[in-house]
């Protein structure tokens, strides 16, 4: 009986932990639409945009600007650029 309770408790904790991870990598409810973020980047000369991922509370974008590959991090709520660096 005790082994069964421990197993159930472990499964419950694992499910809660994993669901928290899945929810953490989503833009907040008040975030700008992704289409707005993409349009803003294009207007700044970033094209082609080759990858977009939401991670650690921000949009991480890989795109080319002036022929050079860049990695840009964007605040999802304000749409402002948090960092822009060369991507090797």
Phi, psi and omega in degrees: 000314181297320179298321179294318179295317179297318179296315179296317179297317179299315179298319179297313180297319179298317179296317179297315180298311182293324177292328176295322178295315181297320181287333183292333183263044176233143177298150178293161183301331182266016181288152173294155176295143180302325179299325177293319179297313181299314180300317179299317178297318179297320178294336177274359177097010178274107174192140002282151172272123187251343179201138175225131180217141174262118184210141178054038175079015181210160174279131174248120188239135171249126184204167176257143173220125182054038177080002181246137180285131183234154169242121185241136176247130188238135174290126185289335183273313183269336183080007181278152179282123178270327174202154179213112182220163176296141177248116183282000000 
